[in-house]
Amino acid sequence: MRILGINDSSHDAAVSVIDNGEIVFAAHSERYNKQKNTYAISDDLIEEVMSDPPDLIAYFEKRPFKRARRFRHGGINGAYQNLYKKLHKYQWPKEVQVSHHYSHAAAGYFTSTFAEATVVVLDAIGEFETATIWDASGNNIRKRESLRYPISFGLFYSAFTDLVGLKPGFDEYVLMGMAAYGDPSRYAAEINKMFPKWNSQTQNFHHGVNWPHPIICEQDKYDIAAAVQLIYQNRLIDLMRYVRRDSPTQNLVFMGGCALNCSANTKLLDIWDEVWIMPNPGDAGSSLGAALAIYGSHIEWRGPYLGHDIGGDFYPSEDIIDVLLRDKIVAVANGRAEFGPRALGNRSLLADPRPADMKDRVNQVKKREPFRPFAPIIMEDHVSEWFEIDRPVPYMQFAVKARFPELMPAVVHHDGTSRIQTVNEYQHPGLYDVLSMWYHQTGMPVLLNTSLNVRDQPMLNDELDALVWQEMNPQVKLVT
């Protein structure tokens, strides 16, 4: 059976295709219509997936429940009817709707290697649920407990994202980056009163924050961000300890938009023996989750390179190294695009992490705020020598302390941590070759890696994107 999973009418619209038990395609709509965090499925993306029509469509939430919640509590009207119009020329197969949180849970558990696990889904809101706890064993995922609107980890974080002048639902990762520059003690006690327990809040954060203090300067924003990050982490730890106490397994699957908070995710390694976060744990990943919920079984996860194929018979490792040694920075667009919010080598800007000015240089290329951090990629067999972690971290899901921050200042954040990506020769042979050659030339197994895009624009996707990017950024060589 060929199953098409769809997330539409919500931020981060995406589609995924499972064919005979294999993930054959998964892509973000924003990379086709060039609208960051788009709500609608692009015509070009529909054309690509419907060239081989599915037998069944799996939709990532139950629309009647979502409409009821929006009617009662407000929200943005979706674009689902537009999807029907776009698909009018195709034969519409049978459609099944899967609940929002079950889509998240299925995406995580069925891509894991665990025979049994506890699944925690944490986000802003899905239908009426904001957090769910599941017991998973074999091919069964059973809900144990849930937290319902208006109490919400995600809405809490989004409300403060809005308070400091960022876009809620989109810029939470920026708030997380700001936190390293702030003093949490200034507002922690006050914010803690708003979110005193993991299952208790004193405000409905869907309506924003009743904030009594004037925000005059950037440091005010940094201090708010630091306090919000601290309280979020504390409540996450409380929740996970509560969940772990009654769990029959030491394996955790963590999903939902909150699973993108890599700073807080690191705390999970102190509570659970094994942690799996699918590389696209937010709503875009629910397109895959909806399809997997219908498939109903584990599937082999071969990696996140599931999107548009820009071409290239091989990964241009030697060309990349030549440019890096000469220019210290190189753009790479090769093969299939990553499914997820983070570039992992196929749509990446790579750079030398050693120069003190490299962080500023790359931020200028990407037209981002100067405080924004960058991630290091490192050969897996060297990770414990350079960072305080002893396990593979292939998808930039944890932020850990750097052992030698002075040797690679471009990839160490203000708080001394790095959101690392480990690479081995099986996971991405071409990228591993790049790191190996770089290590041979410099003695350092680390490179800076960031997404190939500019601020507020989607990651580069296709051949036309590559041509436009190179024309707009002639100072950085693009290798394909």
FENSULQUI-V424881 format. One record per residue. RES is the residue in three letters. SS is DSSP state (H for helix, E for strand, C for the rest). PHI is phi as a letter, one per 20 degrees, with the letter a starting at -180 (none if undefined). OMEGA is omega in radians with two decimals (none if undefined). Layout:
res:RES ss:SS phi:PHI omega:OMEGA
res:RES ss:SS phi:PHI omega:OMEGA
This chain:
res:MET ss:C phi:none omega:3.07
res:ARG ss:E phi:d omega:-3.05
res:ILE ss:E phi:d omega:3.07
res:LEU ss:E phi:d omega:3.07
res:GLY ss:E phi:e omega:-3.07
res:ILE ss:E phi:c omega:2.85
res:ASN ss:E phi:d omega:-3.11
res:ASP ss:C phi:b omega:-3.13
res:SER ss:C phi:m omega:3.04
res:SER ss:C phi:b omega:3.11
res:HIS ss:C phi:f omega:3.11
res:ASP ss:C phi:m omega:3.09
res:ALA ss:C phi:g omega:-3.07
res:ALA ss:E phi:a omega:3.02
res:VAL ss:E phi:c omega:3.06
res:SER ss:E phi:b omega:-3.13
res:VAL ss:E phi:c omega:2.99
res:ILE ss:E phi:d omega:-3.14
res:ASP ss:E phi:c omega:-3.14
res:ASN ss:C phi:l omega:3.04
res:GLY ss:C phi:m omega:3.12
res:GLU ss:E phi:c omega:3.04
res:ILE ss:E phi:f omega:-3.06
res:VAL ss:E phi:d omega:-3.12
res:PHE ss:E phi:a omega:3.02
res:ALA ss:E phi:a omega:-3.02
res:ALA ss:E phi:b omega:3.10
res:HIS ss:E phi:e omega:3.14
res:SER ss:C phi:f omega:-3.10
res:GLU ss:H phi:g omega:-3.09
res:ARG ss:H phi:e omega:3.08
res:TYR ss:H phi:d omega:3.14
res:ASN ss:H phi:e omega:3.04
res:LYS ss:C phi:m omega:3.09
res:GLN ss:C phi:d omega:-3.05
res:LYS ss:C phi:g omega:3.11
res:ASN ss:C phi:l omega:-3.05
res:THR ss:C phi:g omega:3.11
res:TYR ss:C phi:e omega:-2.95
res:ALA ss:C phi:d omega:3.07
res:ILE ss:C phi:f omega:-3.11
res:SER ss:C phi:f omega:3.06
res:ASP ss:H phi:g omega:-3.12
res:ASP ss:H phi:f omega:3.11
res:LEU ss:H phi:f omega:3.07
res:ILE ss:H phi:g omega:-3.14
res:GLU ss:H phi:g omega:-3.10
res:GLU ss:H phi:f omega:-3.07
res:VAL ss:H phi:e omega:-3.09
res:MET ss:H phi:e omega:3.03
res:SER ss:H phi:f omega:3.01
res:ASP ss:H phi:c omega:-2.96
res:PRO ss:C phi:g omega:3.14
res:PRO ss:C phi:e omega:3.02
res:ASP ss:C phi:e omega:-3.06
res:LEU ss:E phi:b omega:3.06
res:ILE ss:E phi:d omega:3.10
res:ALA ss:E phi:d omega:-3.10
res:TYR ss:E phi:d omega:-2.86
res:PHE ss:C phi:f omega:3.08
res:GLU ss:C phi:b omega:3.12
res:LYS ss:C phi:e omega:-2.97
res:ARG ss:H phi:f omega:3.11
res:PRO ss:H phi:f omega:3.12
res:PHE ss:H phi:f omega:3.12
res:LYS ss:H phi:f omega:3.10
res:ARG ss:H phi:f omega:3.12
res:ALA ss:H phi:f omega:3.13
res:ARG ss:H phi:f omega:3.11
res:ARG ss:H phi:f omega:3.12
res:PHE ss:H phi:f omega:-3.10
res:ARG ss:H phi:e omega:-2.94
res:HIS ss:H phi:c omega:-3.14
res:GLY ss:C phi:n omega:-3.13
res:GLY ss:C phi:q omega:-3.08
res:ILE ss:C phi:e omega:3.08
res:ASN ss:C phi:f omega:-3.05
res:GLY ss:C phi:e omega:-3.07
res:ALA ss:C phi:d omega:-3.00
res:TYR ss:H phi:f omega:3.14
res:GLN ss:H phi:f omega:3.07
res:ASN ss:H phi:f omega:3.12
res:LEU ss:H phi:f omega:3.09
res:TYR ss:H phi:g omega:-3.12
res:LYS ss:H phi:f omega:-3.11
res:LYS ss:H phi:f omega:-3.07
res:LEU ss:C phi:e omega:-3.03
res:HIS ss:C phi:f omega:-3.09
res:LYS ss:C phi:e omega:3.09
res:TYR ss:C phi:d omega:3.04
res:GLN ss:C phi:f omega:-3.06
res:TRP ss:C phi:f omega:-3.12
res:PRO ss:C phi:f omega:3.09
res:LYS ss:E phi:g omega:3.14
res:GLU ss:E phi:d omega:3.05
res:VAL ss:E phi:c omega:3.10
res:GLN ss:E phi:d omega:-3.12
res:VAL ss:C phi:d omega:-3.13
res:SER ss:C phi:f omega:-3.03
res:HIS ss:H phi:g omega:-3.06
res:HIS ss:H phi:f omega:3.07
res:TYR ss:H phi:f omega:3.04
res:SER ss:H phi:g omega:3.08
res:HIS ss:H phi:g omega:-3.08
res:ALA ss:H phi:f omega:-3.14
res:ALA ss:H phi:f omega:3.11
res:ALA ss:H phi:g omega:-3.11
res:GLY ss:H phi:f omega:-3.02
res:TYR ss:H phi:f omega:-3.05
res:PHE ss:C phi:f omega:2.99
res:THR ss:C phi:e omega:3.14
res:SER ss:C phi:e omega:3.06
res:THR ss:C phi:e omega:-3.04
res:PHE ss:C phi:e omega:2.99
res:ALA ss:C phi:f omega:3.03
res:GLU ss:E phi:b omega:-3.09
res:ALA ss:E phi:a omega:2.88
res:THR ss:E phi:e omega:-3.11
res:VAL ss:E phi:d omega:3.05
res:VAL ss:E phi:d omega:3.09
res:VAL ss:E phi:d omega:-3.04
res:LEU ss:E phi:c omega:3.13
res:ASP ss:E phi:b omega:3.12
res:ALA ss:E phi:f omega:3.11
res:ILE ss:E phi:a omega:3.01
res:GLY ss:E phi:c omega:-2.90
res:GLU ss:C phi:l omega:3.12
res:PHE ss:C phi:d omega:-3.05
res:GLU ss:E phi:e omega:3.13
res:THR ss:E phi:c omega:3.06
res:ALA ss:E phi:b omega:3.09
res:THR ss:E phi:c omega:3.12
res:ILE ss:E phi:c omega:-3.03
res:TRP ss:E phi:c omega:2.95
res:ASP ss:E phi:d omega:-3.08
res:ALA ss:E phi:c omega:3.11
res:SER ss:E phi:b omega:-3.09
res:GLY ss:C phi:l omega:3.10
res:ASN ss:C phi:d omega:-3.08
res:ASN ss:E phi:d omega:3.06
res:ILE ss:E phi:c omega:-3.06
res:ARG ss:E phi:d omega:-3.14
res:LYS ss:E phi:f omega:3.12
res:ARG ss:E phi:e omega:-3.01
res:GLU ss:E phi:a omega:3.09
res:SER ss:E phi:b omega:3.06
res:LEU ss:E phi:d omega:-3.02
res:ARG ss:E phi:d omega:3.07
res:TYR ss:C phi:g omega:0.24
res:PRO ss:C phi:e omega:3.12
res:ILE ss:C phi:f omega:-3.03
res:SER ss:C phi:a omega:3.01
res:PHE ss:H phi:f omega:-3.06
res:GLY ss:H phi:f omega:3.12
res:LEU ss:H phi:f omega:3.04
res:PHE ss:H phi:g omega:-3.09
res:TYR ss:H phi:f omega:-3.13
res:SER ss:H phi:f omega:-3.13
res:ALA ss:H phi:f omega:3.11
res:PHE ss:H phi:f omega:3.00
res:THR ss:H phi:g omega:3.10
res:ASP ss:H phi:f omega:-3.09
res:LEU ss:H phi:g omega:-3.09
res:VAL ss:C phi:e omega:3.03
res:GLY ss:C phi:n omega:3.08
res:LEU ss:C phi:e omega:-3.08
res:LYS ss:C phi:e omega:-3.12
res:PRO ss:C phi:f omega:-3.08
res:GLY ss:C phi:n omega:-3.08
res:PHE ss:C phi:c omega:-2.96
res:ASP ss:C phi:d omega:3.14
res:GLU ss:H phi:f omega:3.13
res:TYR ss:H phi:f omega:3.07
res:VAL ss:H phi:f omega:3.08
res:LEU ss:H phi:g omega:3.10
res:MET ss:H phi:f omega:3.10
res:GLY ss:H phi:f omega:3.12
res:MET ss:H phi:f omega:-3.02
res:ALA ss:H phi:g omega:-3.10
res:ALA ss:H phi:f omega:-3.09
res:TYR ss:H phi:e omega:-3.05
res:GLY ss:C phi:d omega:3.05
res:ASP ss:C phi:d omega:-3.06
res:PRO ss:H phi:f omega:-3.05
res:SER ss:H phi:f omega:-3.07
res:ARG ss:H phi:f omega:-3.07
res:TYR ss:C phi:c omega:-3.01
res:ALA ss:H phi:f omega:-3.10
res:ALA ss:H phi:f omega:-3.12
res:GLU ss:H phi:f omega:3.14
res:ILE ss:H phi:f omega:3.09
res:ASN ss:H phi:f omega:3.10
res:LYS ss:H phi:f omega:3.11
res:MET ss:H phi:f omega:-3.08
res:PHE ss:C phi:c omega:-2.97
res:PRO ss:C phi:f omega:-3.14
res:LYS ss:E phi:c omega:-3.10
res:TRP ss:C phi:f omega:-3.13
res:ASN ss:C phi:d omega:-3.11
res:SER ss:E phi:b omega:3.04
res:GLN ss:C phi:c omega:-3.08
res:THR ss:C phi:e omega:3.08
res:GLN ss:C phi:c omega:2.95
res:ASN ss:C phi:e omega:-3.03
res:PHE ss:H phi:f omega:3.02
res:HIS ss:H phi:f omega:-3.13
res:HIS ss:H phi:e omega:3.14
res:GLY ss:C phi:n omega:-3.08
res:VAL ss:C phi:d omega:2.99
res:ASN ss:C phi:e omega:-2.99
res:TRP ss:C phi:d omega:-3.01
res:PRO ss:C phi:e omega:-3.01
res:HIS ss:C phi:d omega:3.06
res:PRO ss:C phi:f omega:3.07
res:ILE ss:C phi:d omega:-2.97
res:ILE ss:C phi:e omega:-3.02
res:CYS ss:C phi:c omega:-3.13
res:GLU ss:H phi:f omega:-3.13
res:GLN ss:H phi:f omega:3.05
res:ASP ss:H phi:g omega:-3.14
res:LYS ss:H phi:f omega:3.12
res:TYR ss:H phi:f omega:-3.13
res:ASP ss:H phi:f omega:3.05
res:ILE ss:H phi:f omega:-3.13
res:ALA ss:H phi:g omega:-3.13
res:ALA ss:H phi:f omega:-3.14
res:ALA ss:H phi:f omega:3.11
res:VAL ss:H phi:f omega:3.13
res:GLN ss:H phi:f omega:3.13
res:LEU ss:H phi:f omega:-3.12
res:ILE ss:H phi:f omega:3.07
res:TYR ss:H phi:g omega:3.14
res:GLN ss:H phi:f omega:-3.13
res:ASN ss:H phi:f omega:-3.14
res:ARG ss:H phi:f omega:3.09
res:LEU ss:H phi:f omega:3.10
res:ILE ss:H phi:f omega:3.11
res:ASP ss:H phi:g omega:-3.13
res:LEU ss:H phi:f omega:-3.08
res:MET ss:H phi:f omega:3.07
res:ARG ss:H phi:f omega:3.07
res:TYR ss:H phi:f omega:-3.14
res:VAL ss:H phi:f omega:-3.08
res:ARG ss:H phi:f omega:-3.08
res:ARG ss:H phi:g omega:-3.09
res:ASP ss:C phi:d omega:-3.09
res:SER ss:C phi:e omega:3.12
res:PRO ss:C phi:f omega:-3.08
res:THR ss:C phi:c omega:3.07
res:GLN ss:C phi:d omega:3.10
res:ASN ss:E phi:e omega:3.10
res:LEU ss:E phi:d omega:2.88
res:VAL ss:E phi:d omega:-3.08
res:PHE ss:E phi:d omega:-3.05
res:MET ss:E phi:c omega:-3.07
res:GLY ss:C phi:o omega:-3.09
res:GLY ss:H phi:g omega:3.14
res:CYS ss:H phi:f omega:3.13
res:ALA ss:H phi:f omega:3.05
res:LEU ss:H phi:e omega:3.12
res:ASN ss:C phi:e omega:-2.99
res:CYS ss:H phi:f omega:3.12
res:SER ss:H phi:f omega:3.13
res:ALA ss:H phi:f omega:-3.10
res:ASN ss:H phi:g omega:-3.11
res:THR ss:H phi:g omega:3.14
res:LYS ss:H phi:f omega:-3.12
res:LEU ss:H phi:f omega:-3.10
res:LEU ss:H phi:f omega:3.06
res:ASP ss:H phi:e omega:-3.04
res:ILE ss:C phi:d omega:-3.08
res:TRP ss:C phi:d omega:3.11
res:ASP ss:C phi:f omega:-3.11
res:GLU ss:E phi:c omega:-3.12
res:VAL ss:E phi:c omega:3.05
res:TRP ss:E phi:d omega:3.01
res:ILE ss:C phi:c omega:3.13
res:MET ss:C phi:g omega:-3.00
res:PRO ss:C phi:g omega:3.08
res:ASN ss:C phi:c omega:-2.98
res:PRO ss:C phi:f omega:-3.11
res:GLY ss:C phi:e omega:-3.00
res:ASP ss:C phi:f omega:3.08
res:ALA ss:C phi:g omega:3.12
res:GLY ss:C phi:f omega:3.12
res:SER ss:H phi:f omega:3.03
res:SER ss:H phi:f omega:3.06
res:LEU ss:H phi:f omega:-3.14
res:GLY ss:H phi:f omega:3.12
res:ALA ss:H phi:f omega:3.11
res:ALA ss:H phi:f omega:-3.14
res:LEU ss:H phi:f omega:3.09
res:ALA ss:H phi:f omega:3.10
res:ILE ss:H phi:f omega:3.10
res:TYR ss:H phi:f omega:2.95
res:GLY ss:C phi:m omega:-3.11
res:SER ss:C phi:b omega:3.06
res:HIS ss:C phi:f omega:-3.13
res:ILE ss:C phi:c omega:-3.12
res:GLU ss:C phi:f omega:3.07
res:TRP ss:C phi:e omega:-3.09
res:ARG ss:C phi:d omega:3.12
res:GLY ss:C phi:p omega:-3.02
res:PRO ss:C phi:e omega:-3.05
res:TYR ss:E phi:e omega:-2.92
res:LEU ss:E phi:c omega:-3.03
res:GLY ss:E phi:e omega:-3.09
res:HIS ss:E phi:g omega:3.12
res:ASP ss:E phi:e omega:-3.12
res:ILE ss:C phi:e omega:3.10
res:GLY ss:C phi:o omega:-3.06
res:GLY ss:C phi:o omega:-3.11
res:ASP ss:C phi:f omega:3.13
res:PHE ss:C phi:b omega:3.10
res:TYR ss:C phi:f omega:-2.98
res:PRO ss:C phi:e omega:-3.02
res:SER ss:H phi:g omega:-3.08
res:GLU ss:H phi:f omega:3.09
res:ASP ss:H phi:f omega:3.13
res:ILE ss:H phi:f omega:-3.13
res:ILE ss:H phi:f omega:3.13
res:ASP ss:H phi:g omega:-3.13
res:VAL ss:H phi:f omega:3.13
res:LEU ss:H phi:f omega:-3.13
res:LEU ss:H phi:f omega:-3.12
res:ARG ss:H phi:e omega:-2.98
res:ASP ss:H phi:d omega:-3.10
res:LYS ss:C phi:m omega:-3.14
res:ILE ss:E phi:b omega:-3.13
res:VAL ss:E phi:b omega:3.03
res:ALA ss:E phi:d omega:-3.10
res:VAL ss:E phi:c omega:3.03
res:ALA ss:E phi:c omega:-3.00
res:ASN ss:C phi:b omega:3.03
res:GLY ss:C phi:m omega:-3.04
res:ARG ss:E phi:e omega:-3.10
res:ALA ss:E phi:f omega:3.10
res:GLU ss:E phi:f omega:3.00
res:PHE ss:C phi:e omega:-3.06
res:GLY ss:C phi:q omega:-3.04
res:PRO ss:C phi:f omega:-3.04
res:ARG ss:C phi:d omega:3.07
res:ALA ss:C phi:f omega:-3.07
res:LEU ss:C phi:c omega:3.02
res:GLY ss:C phi:o omega:-3.11
res:ASN ss:C phi:e omega:3.04
res:ARG ss:E phi:c omega:-2.93
res:SER ss:E phi:c omega:2.80
res:LEU ss:E phi:d omega:3.11
res:LEU ss:E phi:d omega:-3.10
res:ALA ss:E phi:b omega:3.06
res:ASP ss:C phi:f omega:-3.08
res:PRO ss:C phi:e omega:-2.98
res:ARG ss:C phi:e omega:-3.10
res:PRO ss:C phi:f omega:-3.10
res:ALA ss:C phi:f omega:-3.09
res:ASP ss:C phi:e omega:-3.05
res:MET ss:H phi:f omega:3.12
res:LYS ss:H phi:g omega:3.12
res:ASP ss:H phi:f omega:-3.12
res:ARG ss:H phi:f omega:-3.12
res:VAL ss:H phi:f omega:3.08
res:ASN ss:H phi:f omega:3.07
res:GLN ss:H phi:f omega:3.10
res:VAL ss:H phi:f omega:-3.08
res:LYS ss:H phi:e omega:3.11
res:LYS ss:C phi:l omega:-3.11
res:ARG ss:C phi:d omega:3.06
res:GLU ss:C phi:f omega:-3.05
res:PRO ss:C phi:f omega:-3.13
res:PHE ss:C phi:e omega:-3.01
res:ARG ss:C phi:f omega:-3.09
res:PRO ss:C phi:e omega:3.05
res:PHE ss:C phi:c omega:-3.06
res:ALA ss:E phi:e omega:3.00
res:PRO ss:E phi:e omega:2.87
res:ILE ss:E phi:d omega:-3.03
res:ILE ss:E phi:b omega:3.01
res:MET ss:E phi:g omega:-3.05
res:GLU ss:H phi:g omega:-3.08
res:ASP ss:H phi:f omega:3.10
res:HIS ss:H phi:d omega:-2.94
res:VAL ss:H phi:f omega:-3.08
res:SER ss:H phi:f omega:3.09
res:GLU ss:H phi:f omega:-3.01
res:TRP ss:H phi:d omega:-3.11
res:PHE ss:E phi:c omega:-3.07
res:GLU ss:C phi:e omega:3.08
res:ILE ss:C phi:b omega:-3.05
res:ASP ss:C phi:c omega:-3.13
res:ARG ss:C phi:c omega:3.07
res:PRO ss:C phi:f omega:3.07
res:VAL ss:C phi:c omega:-2.94
res:PRO ss:C phi:f omega:-2.98
res:TYR ss:C phi:c omega:3.06
res:MET ss:C phi:l omega:-3.05
res:GLN ss:C phi:d omega:3.13
res:PHE ss:C phi:c omega:3.06
res:ALA ss:E phi:d omega:-3.04
res:VAL ss:E phi:c omega:-3.11
res:LYS ss:E phi:f omega:3.05
res:ALA ss:E phi:e omega:-3.14
res:ARG ss:C phi:f omega:-3.09
res:PHE ss:C phi:c omega:-3.06
res:PRO ss:H phi:f omega:-3.11
res:GLU ss:H phi:f omega:-3.13
res:LEU ss:H phi:e omega:-3.11
res:MET ss:C phi:b omega:-3.01
res:PRO ss:H phi:f omega:-3.08
res:ALA ss:H phi:f omega:-3.08
res:VAL ss:H phi:c omega:3.10
res:VAL ss:C phi:d omega:-3.08
res:HIS ss:C phi:f omega:-3.06
res:HIS ss:C phi:g omega:-3.14
res:ASP ss:C phi:e omega:3.10
res:GLY ss:C phi:n omega:-3.13
res:THR ss:E phi:d omega:3.08
res:SER ss:E phi:c omega:3.07
res:ARG ss:E phi:e omega:-2.89
res:ILE ss:C phi:e omega:2.97
res:GLN ss:E phi:c omega:3.06
res:THR ss:E phi:e omega:-3.13
res:VAL ss:E phi:c omega:3.01
res:ASN ss:C phi:d omega:-3.00
res:GLU ss:C phi:f omega:3.11
res:TYR ss:C phi:e omega:-3.09
res:GLN ss:C phi:f omega:3.10
res:HIS ss:C phi:b omega:-3.04
res:PRO ss:H phi:g omega:-3.10
res:GLY ss:H phi:f omega:3.12
res:LEU ss:H phi:f omega:3.08
res:TYR ss:H phi:f omega:3.08
res:ASP ss:H phi:f omega:3.10
res:VAL ss:H phi:g omega:-3.14
res:LEU ss:H phi:f omega:3.14
res:SER ss:H phi:f omega:3.13
res:MET ss:H phi:f omega:3.09
res:TRP ss:H phi:f omega:3.11
res:TYR ss:H phi:f omega:3.13
res:HIS ss:H phi:f omega:-3.09
res:GLN ss:H phi:e omega:-2.97
res:THR ss:H phi:d omega:-3.05
res:GLY ss:C phi:m omega:-3.14
res:MET ss:C phi:c omega:-3.12
res:PRO ss:C phi:e omega:-3.01
res:VAL ss:E phi:c omega:2.95
res:LEU ss:E phi:c omega:2.97
res:LEU ss:E phi:f omega:3.09
res:ASN ss:E phi:c omega:3.05
res:THR ss:E phi:b omega:-3.05
res:SER ss:E phi:f omega:-3.13
res:LEU ss:C phi:e omega:3.11
res:ASN ss:C phi:a omega:2.99
res:VAL ss:C phi:d omega:-3.04
res:ARG ss:C phi:g omega:3.08
res:ASP ss:C phi:m omega:3.08
res:GLN ss:C phi:d omega:3.10
res:PRO ss:C phi:f omega:3.06
res:MET ss:C phi:f omega:3.10
res:LEU ss:C phi:g omega:-3.04
res:ASN ss:C phi:c omega:-2.94
res:ASP ss:C phi:c omega:-3.05
res:GLU ss:H phi:f omega:3.12
res:LEU ss:H phi:f omega:3.08
res:ASP ss:H phi:g omega:-3.12
res:ALA ss:H phi:f omega:3.13
res:LEU ss:H phi:f omega:-3.13
res:VAL ss:H phi:f omega:-3.11
res:TRP ss:H phi:f omega:-3.11
res:GLN ss:H phi:f omega:3.10
res:GLU ss:H phi:f omega:-3.11
res:MET ss:H phi:e omega:-3.08
res:ASN ss:C phi:c omega:-3.07
res:PRO ss:C phi:f omega:-3.11
res:GLN ss:C phi:f omega:3.14
res:VAL ss:C phi:c omega:-3.11
res:LYS ss:C phi:f omega:3.07
res:LEU ss:E phi:e omega:3.12
res:VAL ss:E phi:d omega:-3.11
res:THR ss:C phi:c omega:none
